[in-house]
Amino acid sequence: MLMNKKYQQLLDDEVLGFIKHSASFLPENTASLPIAQRRAVYNRLCKHFHAGYPPGVEAQDDLIDAGAHRIPVRRYRSSGSTASAQIIYFHGGGFVIGDLNSHDDICAEFCDQTGYLVTSVDYRLAPEHIHPAAFNDALAAYRHQCESAGLPVILAGDSAGATLAAAVAHATRTDEVRPVAQVLIYPALGGDVQRGSYLEHAHAPMLTTEDMLFYYRAVSGGGEISHDPTFLPLMDADFSGLPPTVIFTADCDPLRDDGHDYQHKILQAGGQVEWTNERGLVHGYLRARHSVKRARESFSRIVGAMNCVECGD
Protein backbone atom coordinates (compact mmCIF):
# COMPACT_ATOMS: atom_id res chain seq x y z
CA MET A 1 0.00 0.00 0.00
CA LEU A 2 1.55 3.26 -1.15
CA MET A 3 0.99 6.03 1.38
CA ASN A 4 -0.03 9.43 0.04
CA LYS A 5 2.40 11.98 1.47
CA LYS A 6 -0.34 14.11 2.99
CA TYR A 7 -1.27 11.25 5.33
CA GLN A 8 2.27 11.20 6.67
CA GLN A 9 1.41 14.65 8.05
CA LEU A 10 -2.22 14.07 9.03
CA LEU A 11 -1.66 10.82 10.94
CA ASP A 12 0.54 10.11 13.95
CA ASP A 13 3.09 7.32 14.18
CA GLU A 14 0.72 4.92 15.96
CA VAL A 15 -1.93 5.24 13.25
CA LEU A 16 0.67 4.96 10.50
CA GLY A 17 1.99 1.83 12.19
CA PHE A 18 -1.50 0.34 12.31
CA ILE A 19 -1.98 1.04 8.60
CA LYS A 20 1.37 -0.50 7.73
CA HIS A 21 0.63 -3.55 9.86
CA SER A 22 -2.79 -3.98 8.24
CA ALA A 23 -1.32 -3.57 4.76
CA SER A 24 1.10 -6.42 5.41
CA PHE A 25 -1.88 -8.79 5.15
CA LEU A 26 -3.06 -7.40 1.83
CA PRO A 27 -1.55 -8.59 -1.44
CA GLU A 28 -0.75 -5.90 -4.00
CA ASN A 29 -3.54 -7.13 -6.26
CA THR A 30 -6.26 -7.22 -3.57
CA ALA A 31 -8.60 -5.03 -5.62
CA SER A 32 -8.54 -7.50 -8.50
CA LEU A 33 -9.01 -10.66 -6.43
CA PRO A 34 -12.17 -12.74 -6.75
CA ILE A 35 -14.67 -12.18 -3.94
CA ALA A 36 -13.86 -15.49 -2.21
CA GLN A 37 -10.17 -14.59 -2.04
CA ARG A 38 -10.94 -11.07 -0.78
CA ARG A 39 -12.95 -12.62 2.02
CA ALA A 40 -10.12 -14.99 2.88
CA VAL A 41 -7.65 -12.08 3.06
CA TYR A 42 -10.02 -10.09 5.27
CA ASN A 43 -10.65 -13.06 7.53
CA ARG A 44 -6.90 -13.52 8.08
CA LEU A 45 -6.57 -9.84 8.91
CA CYS A 46 -9.42 -9.98 11.43
CA LYS A 47 -8.10 -13.16 13.01
CA HIS A 48 -4.69 -11.57 13.52
CA PHE A 49 -6.16 -8.53 15.32
CA HIS A 50 -8.62 -10.58 17.42
CA ALA A 51 -8.07 -9.51 21.03
CA GLY A 52 -9.93 -12.34 22.74
CA TYR A 53 -12.86 -12.08 25.14
CA PRO A 54 -12.87 -10.13 28.40
CA PRO A 55 -13.27 -12.39 31.46
CA GLY A 56 -16.88 -13.32 32.12
CA VAL A 57 -18.18 -12.76 28.60
CA GLU A 58 -19.76 -15.78 26.96
CA ALA A 59 -21.07 -16.15 23.41
CA GLN A 60 -23.52 -18.57 21.85
CA ASP A 61 -24.40 -19.01 18.18
CA ASP A 62 -28.00 -19.33 17.08
CA LEU A 63 -30.22 -19.15 13.99
CA ILE A 64 -33.16 -16.80 13.44
CA ASP A 65 -35.96 -18.15 11.26
CA ALA A 66 -36.57 -15.68 8.43
CA GLY A 67 -39.01 -17.82 6.49
CA ALA A 68 -37.17 -18.90 3.35
CA HIS A 69 -33.82 -19.00 5.15
CA ARG A 70 -32.26 -18.71 8.59
CA ILE A 71 -30.01 -15.88 9.76
CA PRO A 72 -26.95 -16.81 11.85
CA VAL A 73 -26.46 -14.67 14.95
CA ARG A 74 -24.06 -14.70 17.88
CA ARG A 75 -25.27 -13.56 21.29
CA TYR A 76 -22.91 -12.25 23.95
CA ARG A 77 -23.69 -12.09 27.66
CA SER A 78 -21.70 -10.89 30.63
CA SER A 79 -21.91 -13.25 33.60
CA GLY A 80 -21.35 -10.39 36.03
CA SER A 81 -24.40 -8.30 35.19
CA THR A 82 -28.11 -8.43 34.45
CA ALA A 83 -28.69 -6.86 31.06
CA SER A 84 -30.99 -3.83 31.05
CA ALA A 85 -30.79 -3.39 27.27
CA GLN A 86 -29.58 -5.11 24.14
CA ILE A 87 -27.31 -4.02 21.31
CA ILE A 88 -28.05 -5.40 17.86
CA TYR A 89 -24.76 -5.11 15.96
CA PHE A 90 -24.21 -5.23 12.21
CA HIS A 91 -20.62 -5.76 11.10
CA GLY A 92 -18.83 -3.75 8.43
CA GLY A 93 -17.31 -4.99 5.21
CA GLY A 94 -18.98 -3.14 2.36
CA PHE A 95 -21.89 -5.61 2.27
CA VAL A 96 -19.39 -8.01 0.64
CA ILE A 97 -17.01 -9.26 3.35
CA GLY A 98 -17.17 -9.90 7.09
CA ASP A 99 -19.09 -12.34 9.28
CA LEU A 100 -19.68 -13.29 12.90
CA ASN A 101 -15.94 -13.77 13.44
CA SER A 102 -14.71 -10.53 11.87
CA HIS A 103 -16.08 -8.36 14.70
CA ASP A 104 -16.29 -11.06 17.37
CA ASP A 105 -13.93 -9.49 19.91
CA ILE A 106 -15.39 -6.01 19.36
CA CYS A 107 -18.87 -7.29 20.21
CA ALA A 108 -17.51 -9.12 23.25
CA GLU A 109 -15.95 -5.89 24.52
CA PHE A 110 -19.18 -3.96 23.94
CA CYS A 111 -20.94 -6.59 26.04
CA ASP A 112 -18.32 -6.39 28.77
CA GLN A 113 -18.22 -2.60 28.98
CA THR A 114 -21.97 -2.03 28.86
CA GLY A 115 -23.33 -5.14 30.55
CA TYR A 116 -25.91 -5.36 27.76
CA LEU A 117 -26.88 -8.39 25.73
CA VAL A 118 -25.19 -8.05 22.33
CA THR A 119 -26.47 -9.83 19.24
CA SER A 120 -24.24 -9.83 16.17
CA VAL A 121 -26.07 -10.50 12.89
CA ASP A 122 -24.54 -12.45 10.01
CA TYR A 123 -26.65 -10.92 7.24
CA ARG A 124 -26.41 -12.19 3.66
CA LEU A 125 -23.57 -10.76 1.56
CA ALA A 126 -23.29 -9.45 -1.98
CA PRO A 127 -22.76 -10.20 -4.78
CA GLU A 128 -24.43 -13.58 -4.16
CA HIS A 129 -27.31 -11.78 -2.43
CA ILE A 130 -28.01 -8.29 -3.76
CA HIS A 131 -30.10 -5.57 -2.13
CA PRO A 132 -32.45 -5.81 -0.30
CA ALA A 133 -31.19 -9.15 1.12
CA ALA A 134 -28.91 -7.62 3.79
CA PHE A 135 -31.53 -5.04 4.77
CA ASN A 136 -34.25 -7.69 5.01
CA ASP A 137 -32.03 -9.80 7.27
CA ALA A 138 -31.18 -6.81 9.46
CA LEU A 139 -34.86 -5.89 9.81
CA ALA A 140 -35.88 -9.49 10.53
CA ALA A 141 -33.17 -9.83 13.17
CA TYR A 142 -34.27 -6.59 14.83
CA ARG A 143 -37.91 -7.62 15.01
CA HIS A 144 -37.03 -11.10 16.26
CA GLN A 145 -34.85 -9.70 19.05
CA CYS A 146 -37.50 -7.21 20.09
CA GLU A 147 -39.96 -10.05 20.51
CA SER A 148 -37.68 -12.70 21.99
CA ALA A 149 -35.38 -10.75 24.31
CA GLY A 150 -37.87 -8.22 25.63
CA LEU A 151 -35.16 -5.60 26.18
CA PRO A 152 -34.81 -2.07 24.80
CA VAL A 153 -32.77 -2.11 21.59
CA ILE A 154 -29.75 -0.05 20.63
CA LEU A 155 -28.99 -0.40 16.93
CA ALA A 156 -25.27 -0.25 16.17
CA GLY A 157 -22.77 -1.07 13.48
CA ASP A 158 -19.67 0.07 11.65
CA SER A 159 -19.32 1.08 8.00
CA ALA A 160 -21.83 -0.97 5.96
CA GLY A 161 -23.15 -2.31 9.25
CA ALA A 162 -23.90 1.24 10.36
CA THR A 163 -25.75 1.71 7.06
CA LEU A 164 -27.95 -1.24 7.98
CA ALA A 165 -28.49 0.02 11.53
CA ALA A 166 -29.67 3.39 10.21
CA ALA A 167 -31.85 1.78 7.54
CA VAL A 168 -33.56 -0.33 10.21
CA ALA A 169 -34.05 2.76 12.40
CA HIS A 170 -35.80 4.51 9.49
CA ALA A 171 -37.91 1.47 8.65
CA THR A 172 -39.19 0.84 12.19
CA ARG A 173 -40.45 4.30 13.13
CA THR A 174 -44.03 3.05 13.09
CA ASP A 175 -43.34 -0.29 14.77
CA GLU A 176 -44.95 -0.95 18.12
CA VAL A 177 -41.47 -1.50 19.58
CA ARG A 178 -38.90 0.99 18.30
CA PRO A 179 -35.16 1.26 18.97
CA VAL A 180 -34.18 3.52 21.84
CA ALA A 181 -30.99 4.68 20.11
CA GLN A 182 -28.68 4.14 17.17
CA VAL A 183 -24.88 4.32 17.37
CA LEU A 184 -23.26 4.58 13.94
CA ILE A 185 -19.51 4.10 13.49
CA TYR A 186 -18.03 5.55 10.28
CA PRO A 187 -21.31 4.92 8.42
CA ALA A 188 -21.82 4.82 4.65
CA LEU A 189 -25.13 6.63 4.25
CA GLY A 190 -25.22 7.70 0.61
CA GLY A 191 -23.45 11.05 0.42
CA ASP A 192 -22.48 12.72 -2.85
CA VAL A 193 -19.28 11.04 -4.08
CA GLN A 194 -18.49 14.11 -6.22
CA ARG A 195 -17.84 16.44 -3.32
CA GLY A 196 -16.38 16.90 0.15
CA SER A 197 -14.60 14.06 1.87
CA TYR A 198 -15.19 11.71 -1.08
CA LEU A 199 -12.83 13.93 -3.05
CA GLU A 200 -10.58 15.13 -0.21
CA HIS A 201 -9.89 11.57 0.94
CA ALA A 202 -10.54 9.70 -2.29
CA HIS A 203 -7.24 7.84 -1.87
CA ALA A 204 -7.21 7.50 1.91
CA PRO A 205 -5.51 4.51 3.51
CA MET A 206 -7.83 1.67 4.59
CA LEU A 207 -10.72 2.80 2.34
CA THR A 208 -10.87 4.73 -0.92
CA THR A 209 -13.77 6.25 -2.79
CA GLU A 210 -13.24 3.66 -5.53
CA ASP A 211 -13.54 0.92 -2.90
CA MET A 212 -16.94 2.32 -1.94
CA LEU A 213 -18.08 2.44 -5.54
CA PHE A 214 -17.04 -1.19 -5.96
CA TYR A 215 -19.08 -2.20 -2.92
CA TYR A 216 -22.10 -0.22 -4.11
CA ARG A 217 -21.93 -1.91 -7.52
CA ALA A 218 -21.67 -5.34 -5.90
CA VAL A 219 -24.67 -4.89 -3.64
CA SER A 220 -26.83 -3.27 -6.34
CA GLY A 221 -26.27 -6.14 -8.78
CA GLY A 222 -26.41 -3.62 -11.58
CA GLY A 223 -29.82 -2.33 -10.52
CA GLU A 224 -30.69 1.29 -9.81
CA ILE A 225 -30.99 1.56 -6.05
CA SER A 226 -29.08 4.80 -5.43
CA HIS A 227 -32.26 6.58 -4.27
CA ASP A 228 -33.53 3.77 -2.05
CA PRO A 229 -33.41 4.75 1.65
CA THR A 230 -33.35 1.10 2.69
CA PHE A 231 -29.94 1.01 0.98
CA LEU A 232 -28.74 4.59 1.57
CA PRO A 233 -30.56 6.30 4.46
CA LEU A 234 -29.58 9.81 3.33
CA MET A 235 -31.97 9.27 0.42
CA ASP A 236 -34.99 9.25 2.75
CA ALA A 237 -37.41 12.15 2.39
CA ASP A 238 -38.29 12.14 6.09
CA PHE A 239 -35.82 12.24 9.01
CA SER A 240 -38.36 12.78 11.77
CA GLY A 241 -39.18 10.23 14.44
CA LEU A 242 -35.73 8.65 14.52
CA PRO A 243 -34.29 7.43 17.83
CA PRO A 244 -31.55 9.46 19.54
CA THR A 245 -28.55 9.08 17.26
CA VAL A 246 -24.81 9.16 17.91
CA ILE A 247 -22.42 9.19 14.95
CA PHE A 248 -18.66 8.63 14.95
CA THR A 249 -16.59 9.31 11.83
CA ALA A 250 -12.88 9.15 11.02
CA ASP A 251 -11.50 12.43 9.71
CA CYS A 252 -9.27 10.78 7.08
CA ASP A 253 -12.05 8.74 5.50
CA PRO A 254 -14.08 9.34 2.33
CA LEU A 255 -17.22 8.56 4.39
CA ARG A 256 -16.59 11.38 6.88
CA ASP A 257 -19.13 13.84 5.46
CA ASP A 258 -21.92 11.25 5.45
CA GLY A 259 -21.97 11.58 9.23
CA HIS A 260 -22.12 15.37 9.06
CA ASP A 261 -24.86 15.31 6.41
CA TYR A 262 -26.94 12.82 8.39
CA GLN A 263 -26.61 14.92 11.53
CA HIS A 264 -27.80 17.97 9.58
CA LYS A 265 -30.87 16.14 8.23
CA ILE A 266 -31.89 14.89 11.67
CA LEU A 267 -31.42 18.31 13.27
CA GLN A 268 -33.52 19.90 10.53
CA ALA A 269 -36.28 17.41 11.38
CA GLY A 270 -36.08 18.32 15.07
CA GLY A 271 -34.38 15.11 16.17
CA GLN A 272 -31.70 14.36 18.74
CA VAL A 273 -28.26 13.63 17.29
CA GLU A 274 -24.58 13.98 18.15
CA TRP A 275 -21.74 13.73 15.64
CA THR A 276 -18.11 13.20 16.65
CA ASN A 277 -15.46 13.43 13.95
CA GLU A 278 -12.35 11.67 15.21
CA ARG A 279 -9.28 13.62 14.14
CA GLY A 280 -6.24 11.71 12.97
CA LEU A 281 -8.07 8.43 12.45
CA VAL A 282 -8.89 6.31 9.41
CA HIS A 283 -11.67 3.98 8.37
CA GLY A 284 -11.61 0.69 10.27
CA TYR A 285 -9.98 2.12 13.38
CA LEU A 286 -12.02 -0.09 15.73
CA ARG A 287 -9.42 -2.77 15.02
CA ALA A 288 -6.72 -0.40 16.34
CA ARG A 289 -8.36 0.21 19.72
CA HIS A 290 -5.67 -1.73 21.62
CA SER A 291 -2.66 -0.34 19.76
CA VAL A 292 -3.52 3.29 18.95
CA LYS A 293 -4.28 5.86 21.64
CA ARG A 294 -6.67 7.87 19.46
CA ALA A 295 -8.62 4.72 18.55
CA ARG A 296 -8.72 3.58 22.18
CA GLU A 297 -10.12 6.95 23.25
CA SER A 298 -12.74 6.86 20.49
CA PHE A 299 -13.76 3.33 21.47
CA SER A 300 -14.31 4.60 25.01
CA ARG A 301 -16.51 7.39 23.67
CA ILE A 302 -18.52 4.85 21.63
CA VAL A 303 -19.05 2.69 24.72
CA GLY A 304 -19.98 5.84 26.66
CA ALA A 305 -22.63 6.69 24.11
CA MET A 306 -24.09 3.22 24.45
CA ASN A 307 -24.06 3.44 28.23
CA CYS A 308 -25.73 6.87 28.24
CA VAL A 309 -28.91 5.56 26.61
CA GLU A 310 -31.86 6.05 28.94
CA CYS A 311 -33.48 2.71 28.19
CA GLY A 312 -37.18 2.53 28.67
CA ASP A 313 -37.84 6.29 28.59
C-alpha positions in Angstrom: 0.0 0.0 0.0 1.6 3.3 -1.1 1.0 6.0 1.4 0.0 9.4 0.0 2.4 12.0 1.5 -0.3 14.1 3.0 -1.3 11.3 5.3 2.3 11.2 6.7 1.4 14.6 8.0 -2.2 14.1 9.0 -1.7 10.8 10.9 0.5 10.1 14.0 3.1 7.3 14.2 0.7 4.9 16.0 -1.9 5.2 13.3 0.7 5.0 10.5 2.0 1.8 12.2 -1.5 0.3 12.3 -2.0 1.0 8.6 1.4 -0.5 7.7 0.6 -3.6 9.9 -2.8 -4.0 8.2 -1.3 -3.6 4.8 1.1 -6.4 5.4 -1.9 -8.8 5.1 -3.1 -7.4 1.8 -1.6 -8.6 -1.4 -0.7 -5.9 -4.0 -3.5 -7.1 -6.3 -6.3 -7.2 -3.6 -8.6 -5.0 -5.6 -8.5 -7.5 -8.5 -9.0 -10.7 -6.4 -12.2 -12.7 -6.8 -14.7 -12.2 -3.9 -13.9 -15.5 -2.2 -10.2 -14.6 -2.0 -10.9 -11.1 -0.8 -12.9 -12.6 2.0 -10.1 -15.0 2.9 -7.7 -12.1 3.1 -10.0 -10.1 5.3 -10.6 -13.1 7.5 -6.9 -13.5 8.1 -6.6 -9.8 8.9 -9.4 -10.0 11.4 -8.1 -13.2 13.0 -4.7 -11.6 13.5 -6.2 -8.5 15.3 -8.6 -10.6 17.4 -8.1 -9.5 21.0 -9.9 -12.3 22.7 -12.9 -12.1 25.1 -12.9 -10.1 28.4 -13.3 -12.4 31.5 -16.9 -13.3 32.1 -18.2 -12.8 28.6 -19.8 -15.8 27.0 -21.1 -16.2 23.4 -23.5 -18.6 21.8 -24.4 -19.0 18.2 -28.0 -19.3 17.1 -30.2 -19.1 14.0 -33.2 -16.8 13.4 -36.0 -18.1 11.3 -36.6 -15.7 8.4 -39.0 -17.8 6.5 -37.2 -18.9 3.3 -33.8 -19.0 5.1 -32.3 -18.7 8.6 -30.0 -15.9 9.8 -26.9 -16.8 11.9 -26.5 -14.7 15.0 -24.1 -14.7 17.9 -25.3 -13.6 21.3 -22.9 -12.3 24.0 -23.7 -12.1 27.7 -21.7 -10.9 30.6 -21.9 -13.2 33.6 -21.3 -10.4 36.0 -24.4 -8.3 35.2 -28.1 -8.4 34.5 -28.7 -6.9 31.1 -31.0 -3.8 31.0 -30.8 -3.4 27.3 -29.6 -5.1 24.1 -27.3 -4.0 21.3 -28.0 -5.4 17.9 -24.8 -5.1 16.0 -24.2 -5.2 12.2 -20.6 -5.8 11.1 -18.8 -3.7 8.4 -17.3 -5.0 5.2 -19.0 -3.1 2.4 -21.9 -5.6 2.3 -19.4 -8.0 0.6 -17.0 -9.3 3.4 -17.2 -9.9 7.1 -19.1 -12.3 9.3 -19.7 -13.3 12.9 -15.9 -13.8 13.4 -14.7 -10.5 11.9 -16.1 -8.4 14.7 -16.3 -11.1 17.4 -13.9 -9.5 19.9 -15.4 -6.0 19.4 -18.9 -7.3 20.2 -17.5 -9.1 23.2 -16.0 -5.9 24.5 -19.2 -4.0 23.9 -20.9 -6.6 26.0 -18.3 -6.4 28.8 -18.2 -2.6 29.0 -22.0 -2.0 28.9 -23.3 -5.1 30.6 -25.9 -5.4 27.8 -26.9 -8.4 25.7 -25.2 -8.1 22.3 -26.5 -9.8 19.2 -24.2 -9.8 16.2 -26.1 -10.5 12.9 -24.5 -12.5 10.0 -26.6 -10.9 7.2 -26.4 -12.2 3.7 -23.6 -10.8 1.6 -23.3 -9.5 -2.0 -22.8 -10.2 -4.8 -24.4 -13.6 -4.2 -27.3 -11.8 -2.4 -28.0 -8.3 -3.8 -30.1 -5.6 -2.1 -32.4 -5.8 -0.3 -31.2 -9.1 1.1 -28.9 -7.6 3.8 -31.5 -5.0 4.8 -34.2 -7.7 5.0 -32.0 -9.8 7.3 -31.2 -6.8 9.5 -34.9 -5.9 9.8 -35.9 -9.5 10.5 -33.2 -9.8 13.2 -34.3 -6.6 14.8 -37.9 -7.6 15.0 -37.0 -11.1 16.3 -34.9 -9.7 19.1 -37.5 -7.2 20.1 -40.0 -10.0 20.5 -37.7 -12.7 22.0 -35.4 -10.8 24.3 -37.9 -8.2 25.6 -35.2 -5.6 26.2 -34.8 -2.1 24.8 -32.8 -2.1 21.6 -29.7 0.0 20.6 -29.0 -0.4 16.9 -25.3 -0.2 16.2 -22.8 -1.1 13.5 -19.7 0.1 11.7 -19.3 1.1 8.0 -21.8 -1.0 6.0 -23.2 -2.3 9.3 -23.9 1.2 10.4 -25.8 1.7 7.1 -27.9 -1.2 8.0 -28.5 0.0 11.5 -29.7 3.4 10.2 -31.8 1.8 7.5 -33.6 -0.3 10.2 -34.0 2.8 12.4 -35.8 4.5 9.5 -37.9 1.5 8.7 -39.2 0.8 12.2 -40.4 4.3 13.1 -44.0 3.0 13.1 -43.3 -0.3 14.8 -45.0 -0.9 18.1 -41.5 -1.5 19.6 -38.9 1.0 18.3 -35.2 1.3 19.0 -34.2 3.5 21.8 -31.0 4.7 20.1 -28.7 4.1 17.2 -24.9 4.3 17.4 -23.3 4.6 13.9 -19.5 4.1 13.5 -18.0 5.5 10.3 -21.3 4.9 8.4 -21.8 4.8 4.6 -25.1 6.6 4.3 -25.2 7.7 0.6 -23.4 11.0 0.4 -22.5 12.7 -2.9 -19.3 11.0 -4.1 -18.5 14.1 -6.2 -17.8 16.4 -3.3 -16.4 16.9 0.1 -14.6 14.1 1.9 -15.2 11.7 -1.1 -12.8 13.9 -3.1 -10.6 15.1 -0.2 -9.9 11.6 0.9 -10.5 9.7 -2.3 -7.2 7.8 -1.9 -7.2 7.5 1.9 -5.5 4.5 3.5 -7.8 1.7 4.6 -10.7 2.8 2.3 -10.9 4.7 -0.9 -13.8 6.2 -2.8 -13.2 3.7 -5.5 -13.5 0.9 -2.9 -16.9 2.3 -1.9 -18.1 2.4 -5.5 -17.0 -1.2 -6.0 -19.1 -2.2 -2.9 -22.1 -0.2 -4.1 -21.9 -1.9 -7.5 -21.7 -5.3 -5.9 -24.7 -4.9 -3.6 -26.8 -3.3 -6.3 -26.3 -6.1 -8.8 -26.4 -3.6 -11.6 -29.8 -2.3 -10.5 -30.7 1.3 -9.8 -31.0 1.6 -6.0 -29.1 4.8 -5.4 -32.3 6.6 -4.3 -33.5 3.8 -2.1 -33.4 4.8 1.7 -33.4 1.1 2.7 -29.9 1.0 1.0 -28.7 4.6 1.6 -30.6 6.3 4.5 -29.6 9.8 3.3 -32.0 9.3 0.4 -35.0 9.2 2.7 -37.4 12.2 2.4 -38.3 12.1 6.1 -35.8 12.2 9.0 -38.4 12.8 11.8 -39.2 10.2 14.4 -35.7 8.7 14.5 -34.3 7.4 17.8 -31.5 9.5 19.5 -28.6 9.1 17.3 -24.8 9.2 17.9 -22.4 9.2 14.9 -18.7 8.6 14.9 -16.6 9.3 11.8 -12.9 9.1 11.0 -11.5 12.4 9.7 -9.3 10.8 7.1 -12.1 8.7 5.5 -14.1 9.3 2.3 -17.2 8.6 4.4 -16.6 11.4 6.9 -19.1 13.8 5.5 -21.9 11.2 5.5 -22.0 11.6 9.2 -22.1 15.4 9.1 -24.9 15.3 6.4 -26.9 12.8 8.4 -26.6 14.9 11.5 -27.8 18.0 9.6 -30.9 16.1 8.2 -31.9 14.9 11.7 -31.4 18.3 13.3 -33.5 19.9 10.5 -36.3 17.4 11.4 -36.1 18.3 15.1 -34.4 15.1 16.2 -31.7 14.4 18.7 -28.3 13.6 17.3 -24.6 14.0 18.1 -21.7 13.7 15.6 -18.1 13.2 16.6 -15.5 13.4 13.9 -12.3 11.7 15.2 -9.3 13.6 14.1 -6.2 11.7 13.0 -8.1 8.4 12.5 -8.9 6.3 9.4 -11.7 4.0 8.4 -11.6 0.7 10.3 -10.0 2.1 13.4 -12.0 -0.1 15.7 -9.4 -2.8 15.0 -6.7 -0.4 16.3 -8.4 0.2 19.7 -5.7 -1.7 21.6 -2.7 -0.3 19.8 -3.5 3.3 18.9 -4.3 5.9 21.6 -6.7 7.9 19.5 -8.6 4.7 18.5 -8.7 3.6 22.2 -10.1 6.9 23.2 -12.7 6.9 20.5 -13.8 3.3 21.5 -14.3 4.6 25.0 -16.5 7.4 23.7 -18.5 4.9 21.6 -19.1 2.7 24.7 -20.0 5.8 26.7 -22.6 6.7 24.1 -24.1 3.2 24.4 -24.1 3.4 28.2 -25.7 6.9 28.2 -28.9 5.6 26.6 -31.9 6.1 28.9 -33.5 2.7 28.2 -37.2 2.5 28.7 -37.8 6.3 28.6 
